[in-house]
Amino acid sequence: MSKVTCDITVSVDGYAAGPNQRPDEPLGDGGERLHRWMFEERDANAEAVEKITSAGAYIMGRNMFASGRGEWDLDWNGWWGEEPPYHAPVFVLTHYPREKVAMKGGTTFTFVTDGIESALAQARQAAGDRDVAIAGGAQTVNRYLAAGLIDELRLHVAPIVLGAGERLFEDVGDIALEPVETARTTLVTHVTYRVSRPRG
């Protein structure tokens, strides 16, 4: 049976992005250091990268797709260039409607204005029997955790301290995280959790 998964990289103090996110620094001040493991140790972390890119559909918040709020800049099609890394349907949570955007490599961005449950239903349908991944950012992940809609959380903990920014686990309520797998390299510790609500 397919699962709803989430891969997200955080600092040891729990931030998935640094402060002062802006177009020239989409991950905020110092935030690019979070993802060094994906590039500088790609071979050593190949299994983790494969899991991130194997979902049948993805869900992300607007801020992960584009900087800013309000009406869309229709010339903007994401941070990733003409061929984003997803190669699958991506559903973007937003308050502002926009026509679907098709990119090279099979990625399509669909803009969802009627909430996280609607986005998940559409992503499940698009994914078929493959997993649906909540791609980020932290606020979007927190909303899905709070709603009890993530089955498996794969944290990638970078050995840095950001001190401020977008924090994971804010306002998610009482959730149970059962560790099921760990691995590490010099630049990251991977911890996979099964997510549930505490009993009793």
C-alpha positions as CSV (number, residue, x, y, z in Angstrom):
1,M,0.0,0.0,0.0
2,S,1.3,3.5,-0.8
3,K,2.4,5.8,1.9
4,V,2.6,9.5,2.5
5,T,6.2,10.2,3.1
6,C,8.3,13.3,3.9
7,D,12.0,13.9,3.4
8,I,13.3,17.1,5.0
9,T,16.8,18.3,6.0
10,V,17.1,20.2,9.2
11,S,19.9,21.7,11.3
12,V,20.6,20.2,14.7
13,D,18.5,23.0,16.2
14,G,15.5,22.1,14.1
15,Y,15.5,24.6,11.2
16,A,14.7,23.6,7.6
17,A,15.7,27.1,6.3
18,G,17.7,30.0,7.7
19,P,16.4,33.5,8.4
20,N,15.8,36.2,5.7
21,Q,14.6,34.0,2.9
22,R,14.7,35.9,-0.4
23,P,15.0,35.3,-4.2
24,D,18.8,35.3,-4.1
25,E,18.9,33.1,-1.0
26,P,15.8,30.9,-1.1
27,L,17.0,28.9,1.9
28,G,17.8,32.0,3.9
29,D,21.0,33.0,5.5
30,G,23.2,29.9,5.8
31,G,20.5,27.6,4.7
32,E,22.4,26.2,1.7
33,R,24.7,24.4,4.1
34,L,21.9,22.1,5.1
35,H,22.1,20.3,1.7
36,R,25.8,19.9,1.3
37,W,25.4,16.2,1.9
38,M,23.3,15.8,-1.3
39,F,26.1,17.2,-3.5
40,E,29.4,16.7,-1.7
41,E,28.6,13.2,-0.5
42,R,26.2,12.1,-3.2
43,D,27.6,8.6,-3.6
44,A,27.7,7.9,0.1
45,N,24.1,9.1,0.4
46,A,22.8,7.6,-2.8
47,E,20.1,5.5,-1.1
48,A,18.6,8.5,0.7
49,V,18.6,10.5,-2.5
50,E,16.9,7.6,-4.4
51,K,14.1,7.5,-1.8
52,I,13.6,11.3,-2.1
53,T,13.2,11.1,-5.9
54,S,11.1,7.9,-6.1
55,A,7.7,9.2,-5.1
56,G,4.8,9.1,-7.6
57,A,3.7,12.7,-6.8
58,Y,4.8,15.5,-4.6
59,I,3.2,18.3,-2.5
60,M,4.9,21.6,-1.7
61,G,4.0,25.0,-0.3
62,R,4.1,28.1,-2.4
63,N,7.2,29.4,-0.7
64,M,9.1,26.3,-1.8
65,F,8.0,27.0,-5.4
66,A,8.4,30.8,-5.5
67,S,9.4,33.6,-3.2
68,G,6.8,36.2,-2.3
69,R,3.1,36.3,-1.8
70,G,0.1,37.7,-3.7
71,E,-0.6,37.4,-7.4
72,W,1.7,35.2,-9.5
73,D,4.6,36.2,-11.6
74,L,3.7,34.0,-14.6
75,D,7.2,34.1,-15.9
76,W,8.4,32.2,-12.8
77,N,8.3,28.4,-13.0
78,G,10.3,27.4,-9.9
79,W,13.9,27.5,-8.6
80,W,15.0,24.4,-10.6
81,G,15.3,25.6,-14.2
82,E,13.6,24.0,-17.2
83,E,13.9,20.4,-15.9
84,P,13.0,20.2,-12.2
85,P,14.3,17.1,-10.3
86,Y,10.8,15.7,-9.6
87,H,9.9,14.0,-12.9
88,A,6.3,13.6,-11.6
89,P,3.2,15.6,-10.8
90,V,3.8,18.3,-8.1
91,F,0.9,20.0,-6.3
92,V,1.6,23.5,-5.0
93,L,-0.5,24.8,-2.1
94,T,-1.5,28.4,-2.7
95,H,-4.3,31.0,-2.2
96,Y,-3.9,32.3,-5.8
97,P,-5.1,30.3,-8.8
98,R,-2.8,29.6,-11.7
99,E,-2.9,27.3,-14.7
100,K,-0.9,24.1,-14.6
101,V,2.7,24.4,-15.7
102,A,4.4,21.5,-17.6
103,M,8.2,21.3,-17.5
104,K,10.8,19.1,-19.2
105,G,11.4,15.7,-17.8
106,G,7.8,14.9,-16.8
107,T,7.3,17.4,-14.0
108,T,4.0,19.2,-13.9
109,F,3.0,21.8,-11.3
110,T,-0.6,22.0,-10.4
111,F,-1.7,24.8,-8.1
112,V,-4.2,23.9,-5.4
113,T,-6.3,26.6,-3.7
114,D,-8.7,24.4,-1.6
115,G,-6.4,23.1,1.1
116,I,-4.1,20.3,2.2
117,E,-6.6,17.5,2.0
118,S,-7.5,18.4,-1.6
119,A,-3.9,18.5,-2.5
120,L,-3.3,15.1,-1.0
121,A,-6.4,13.5,-2.7
122,Q,-5.2,14.8,-6.1
123,A,-1.6,13.7,-5.4
124,R,-2.8,10.2,-4.4
125,Q,-4.8,9.9,-7.6
126,A,-1.8,11.0,-9.7
127,A,0.6,8.7,-7.8
128,G,-1.4,5.5,-8.3
129,D,0.2,2.8,-6.2
130,R,3.4,4.8,-5.6
131,D,4.1,7.0,-2.5
132,V,3.1,10.6,-2.2
133,A,5.9,12.9,-0.8
134,I,5.4,16.1,1.2
135,A,8.3,18.0,-0.2
136,G,8.3,21.1,2.1
137,G,8.9,23.6,3.3
138,A,8.7,23.4,7.0
139,Q,5.3,25.1,7.3
140,T,3.8,22.7,4.9
141,V,5.3,19.7,6.6
142,N,4.0,21.0,9.9
143,R,0.5,21.3,8.6
144,Y,0.5,17.8,7.3
145,L,2.0,16.5,10.6
146,A,-0.6,18.4,12.6
147,A,-3.4,16.8,10.5
148,G,-2.0,13.3,11.0
149,L,-1.5,12.8,7.3
150,I,2.2,11.7,7.1
151,D,3.0,8.1,7.6
152,E,6.8,8.2,7.3
153,L,9.1,11.1,8.2
154,R,12.7,10.8,7.0
155,L,14.8,13.5,8.7
156,H,18.2,14.4,7.4
157,V,20.0,16.2,10.2
158,A,22.9,18.4,9.1
159,P,25.6,19.1,11.8
160,I,25.1,22.9,11.7
161,V,23.3,25.4,13.9
162,L,21.2,28.1,12.2
163,G,19.7,29.8,15.2
164,A,16.6,31.1,13.5
165,G,14.5,30.5,10.4
166,E,11.8,28.1,9.5
167,R,11.5,25.5,12.2
168,L,10.1,22.0,11.9
169,F,7.6,20.6,14.5
170,E,6.0,24.0,15.3
171,D,2.3,23.7,16.3
172,V,2.1,20.0,15.2
173,G,0.4,18.8,18.5
174,D,1.2,15.5,20.2
175,I,2.7,13.1,17.7
176,A,4.5,9.8,18.2
177,L,7.7,9.2,16.2
178,E,8.9,5.6,16.2
179,P,12.5,5.4,14.8
180,V,12.8,2.5,12.3
181,E,16.1,3.2,10.5
182,T,19.2,5.3,10.9
183,A,22.3,5.9,8.9
184,R,25.0,8.6,8.8
185,T,27.9,10.2,6.9
186,T,30.1,13.1,7.8
187,L,27.6,15.7,6.6
188,V,24.3,14.2,7.7
189,T,22.5,11.8,9.9
190,H,19.4,10.1,8.4
191,V,16.6,9.0,10.7
192,T,13.4,7.4,9.4
193,Y,10.4,7.6,11.7
194,R,7.0,6.0,11.6
195,V,4.5,8.7,12.5
196,S,1.4,8.2,14.6
197,R,-0.7,9.7,17.3
198,P,0.0,8.6,20.9
199,R,-2.4,6.0,22.3
200,G,-4.3,6.8,25.5
